[in-house]
Amino acid sequence: MSDFSGPDDYQKNFDPKAYLTYYTMTVNSKENEFLVFVLTQLAQIFNSGEVKGETLIDIGSGPTIYQLLSACEAFKNIIASDFTDRNREEFKSWLTNQPGAFDWSPVVQYVCQLEGDKISWREKEARLRKSIKQVLKCDVMKSNPMDPVVLPQVDCLISSACLEGACKDLETYAIALKNIGALLKSGGHLVLVVALECPYYMVGDVKFSSLFVTEESVRESLGRAGYVIERWEKSKASDHFWETSTELSGYLVVVARKNA
């Protein structure tokens, strides 16, 4: 593997089933600090009425759905995307309710609790499945990340724990933010989940690079890419939670608006 994990490394070596072990959760559990923080923030963001519209694109969905569980309350149409074939296949296996798909029900139940149990977890899953219209290949290094598909600009983008793995330095990080911004309407929102000061992470026994970003560098990169920050929430990572799977100082959930 090269010094910084590249596209070929992800295509060949990223095992979605191994990655999904990070997203295990028992109902009513607060053991998974990353999920608890991010799900709580996203429930607030998408149920506030401040971030809403017709269509949302998820940049770098991976094989996960947690980041979309509250978003489907605010957007009728969701487009999922990822770079690797296996991640998109794993995502589709849940979407089409295939045998052997990852069991997200504890996470879905937790989100339903956060949202006041307005609907059952099964209704929540059905609502999300209905809202997801496409699962596309995405490359944030392209000026049109969905190339060759051309999409109309949308009301909102979300990207969770994606850009740090795709960008080798802060210059490409700012470029990626600008590239995905081309998919967003002027005045539209970007919801960004960031792993802070994280140099690598493990997927199974394979080590993948991650861009080491600080709060300051995220703020600067968003400004360079033409976003105005509207919400900024940080949580510190506890030393014991990730053990040997990664190193990081904390997590950010940011809401930013694209300049008109």
Stockholm file with secondary structure:
# STOCKHOLM 1.0

chainA/1-260         MSDFSGPDDYQKNFDPKAYLTYYTMTVNSKENEFLVFVLTQLAQIFNSGEVKGETLIDIGSGPTIYQLLSACEAFKNIIASDFTDRNREEFKSWLTNQPGAFDWSPVVQYVCQLEGDKISWREKEARLRKSIKQVLKCDVMKSNPMDPVVLPQVDCLISSACLEGACKDLETYAIALKNIGALLKSGGHLVLVVALECPYYMVGDVKFSSLFVTEESVRESLGRAGYVIERWEKSKASDHFWETSTELSGYLVVVARKNA
#=GR chainA/1-260 SS CCSSCCHHHHHHHCCHHHHGGGGCCCTTCCCCHHHHHHHHHHHHHHHSSSSCEEEEEETTCTTCCGGGTTGGGTEEEEEEEESSHHHHHHHHHHHTTCTTCCCCHHHHHHHHHHTTSCSCHHHHHHHHHHHEEEEEECCTTSSSTTTTCCCCCEEEEEEESCHHHHCSSHHHHHHHHHHHHTTEEEEEEEEEEEEETCCEEEETTEEEECCCCCHHHHHHHHHHTTEEEEEEEEEECCHHHHTTSBCCSEEEEEEEEECC
#=GC SS_cons         CCSSCCHHHHHHHCCHHHHGGGGCCCTTCCCCHHHHHHHHHHHHHHHSSSSCEEEEEETTCTTCCGGGTTGGGTEEEEEEEESSHHHHHHHHHHHTTCTTCCCCHHHHHHHHHHTTSCSCHHHHHHHHHHHEEEEEECCTTSSSTTTTCCCCCEEEEEEESCHHHHCSSHHHHHHHHHHHHTTEEEEEEEEEEEEETCCEEEETTEEEECCCCCHHHHHHHHHHTTEEEEEEEEEECCHHHHTTSBCCSEEEEEEEEECC
//
